[in-house]
Amino acid sequence: MDAIVLLKDDHKTVEKLFKEFEQAGDRAYKTKRRIADTVIQELTVHTWIEEKIFYPAARAAVPETTDHVLESVEEHHVVLWMLSELAGLDPEDERFDAKMTVLMENVRHHVEEEEQEWFPQVRAALGRTRLTEIGEQLEAAKPTAPRDPLKVPSADA
């Protein structure tokens, strides 16, 4: 699978979870916990494979996107810390929904920038064959990627 297609599929998976969270009732605590836990896992794996595999390859191929990569890593940093806080937060805590809402806003902004501004440049520079090779690397790395948000490199940045 093409690396950009794989990353966009991850984005779609997370967006579906966000919508599910938004549609859950105010007192659907178990449902919200389940969704949050799935979001934590999905985003942790996604950020790790992006930072370890995709970003370095894209940055090497399209050096003029260095600023975007650096900004993305900083956005990951914020998201990863929010994920780590959500992991330990009781869904009945008054801050739980607010924290999840801010997380969703941050992730949606990040996804929009990647998909609209950056991915087209990377696709043009790397081409189908190289993107397929990177996609295979991303897919292979997912099972062993950390599930703890604070184990992703940018969490320490």
C-alpha positions as CSV (number, residue, x, y, z in Angstrom):
1,M,0.0,0.0,0.0
2,D,1.1,3.5,-0.8
3,A,2.4,5.3,2.3
4,I,0.2,8.4,1.8
5,V,-2.9,6.2,1.3
6,L,-2.0,4.3,4.5
7,L,-1.6,7.5,6.5
8,K,-4.9,8.9,5.1
9,D,-6.6,5.6,6.1
10,D,-5.3,6.1,9.6
11,H,-6.7,9.7,9.5
12,K,-10.1,8.3,8.4
13,T,-10.1,5.7,11.2
14,V,-9.4,8.3,13.9
15,E,-12.0,10.8,12.4
16,K,-14.6,8.0,12.6
17,L,-13.7,7.5,16.3
18,F,-14.0,11.3,16.9
19,K,-17.5,11.4,15.4
20,E,-18.5,8.4,17.5
21,F,-17.2,10.2,20.6
22,E,-19.1,13.3,19.6
23,Q,-22.3,11.4,19.2
24,A,-22.0,9.5,22.4
25,G,-24.3,10.7,25.1
26,D,-23.2,13.0,27.9
27,R,-23.3,10.1,30.4
28,A,-22.0,7.4,28.0
29,Y,-18.9,7.0,30.2
30,K,-18.0,3.4,29.3
31,T,-18.4,4.2,25.6
32,K,-16.3,7.3,25.8
33,R,-13.6,5.4,27.7
34,R,-13.5,2.7,25.0
35,I,-13.3,5.2,22.2
36,A,-10.6,7.3,24.0
37,D,-8.5,4.2,24.6
38,T,-8.8,3.2,20.9
39,V,-7.9,6.8,19.8
40,I,-4.9,6.7,22.1
41,Q,-3.6,3.5,20.5
42,E,-4.4,4.6,17.0
43,L,-2.7,8.0,17.3
44,T,0.3,6.7,19.2
45,V,1.1,4.1,16.5
46,H,0.4,6.6,13.8
47,T,2.7,9.3,15.2
48,W,5.4,6.8,15.8
49,I,5.4,5.4,12.2
50,E,5.3,8.9,10.8
51,E,8.2,10.1,12.9
52,K,10.4,7.0,12.5
53,I,9.8,6.2,8.8
54,F,7.6,8.6,6.8
55,Y,8.9,12.0,7.9
56,P,12.6,11.2,7.4
57,A,11.9,9.8,3.9
58,A,9.7,12.7,3.0
59,R,12.1,15.3,4.3
60,A,15.0,13.7,2.4
61,A,13.0,13.7,-0.8
62,V,11.5,17.2,-0.4
63,P,13.9,19.3,1.7
64,E,11.7,22.4,1.3
65,T,9.2,20.7,3.6
66,T,11.6,20.7,6.5
67,D,9.6,23.4,8.3
68,H,6.4,21.5,7.9
69,V,8.0,18.3,9.3
70,L,9.3,20.3,12.3
71,E,5.9,21.9,12.9
72,S,4.3,18.5,12.6
73,V,6.6,17.0,15.2
74,E,5.7,19.8,17.6
75,E,2.0,19.2,17.0
76,H,2.7,15.5,17.7
77,H,4.3,16.5,21.0
78,V,1.2,18.3,22.1
79,V,-1.1,15.5,21.0
80,L,1.0,12.8,22.7
81,W,0.9,14.6,26.0
82,M,-2.8,15.0,25.8
83,L,-3.2,11.3,24.9
84,S,-1.1,10.4,28.0
85,E,-3.3,12.6,30.2
86,L,-6.5,11.1,28.7
87,A,-5.2,7.6,29.4
88,G,-5.2,8.3,33.1
89,L,-8.3,10.4,33.3
90,D,-11.7,9.1,34.5
91,P,-14.3,9.6,31.8
92,E,-16.6,11.0,34.5
93,D,-14.0,13.8,35.3
94,E,-15.3,17.1,34.2
95,R,-12.2,17.7,32.1
96,F,-12.4,14.5,30.1
97,D,-14.8,15.7,27.4
98,A,-13.0,19.1,27.2
99,K,-9.6,17.4,26.8
100,M,-11.0,15.1,24.1
101,T,-12.5,18.1,22.3
102,V,-9.2,20.0,22.3
103,L,-7.4,16.8,21.1
104,M,-9.8,16.5,18.3
105,E,-9.4,20.1,17.2
106,N,-5.6,19.7,17.2
107,V,-5.6,16.4,15.3
108,R,-8.1,17.7,12.7
109,H,-5.9,20.8,12.1
110,H,-2.8,18.6,11.7
111,V,-4.6,16.2,9.3
112,E,-5.9,19.0,7.2
113,E,-2.4,20.5,6.8
114,E,-0.8,17.2,6.0
115,E,-3.4,16.2,3.5
116,Q,-3.9,19.5,1.8
117,E,-0.5,21.1,1.9
118,W,2.2,18.5,2.4
119,F,1.1,15.1,1.0
120,P,0.8,16.4,-2.6
121,Q,4.3,17.7,-2.5
122,V,5.6,14.4,-1.1
123,R,3.6,12.4,-3.6
124,A,5.1,14.4,-6.5
125,A,8.6,14.0,-5.3
126,L,8.6,10.4,-4.2
127,G,6.4,8.7,-6.9
128,R,4.3,5.6,-6.7
129,T,7.1,3.0,-6.4
130,R,8.9,4.7,-3.5
131,L,5.6,5.5,-1.7
132,T,4.7,1.8,-2.0
133,E,8.1,0.8,-0.5
134,I,7.6,3.3,2.4
135,G,4.0,2.1,2.8
136,E,5.2,-1.5,3.3
137,Q,7.7,-0.3,5.9
138,L,4.9,1.6,7.7
139,E,2.6,-1.4,7.7
140,A,5.4,-3.7,8.9
141,A,6.2,-1.3,11.8
142,K,2.7,-1.0,13.2
143,P,2.6,-4.2,15.2
144,T,5.8,-3.4,17.1
145,A,5.2,0.4,17.5
146,P,4.7,1.6,21.1
147,R,1.3,1.9,22.5
148,D,2.4,4.3,25.2
149,P,2.2,7.9,23.9
150,L,5.2,9.0,25.9
151,K,7.4,6.4,24.1
152,V,7.1,8.3,20.8
153,P,10.2,10.4,20.2
154,S,8.4,13.7,19.9
155,A,6.9,13.3,23.4
156,D,10.3,14.2,24.7
157,A,10.9,17.0,22.3
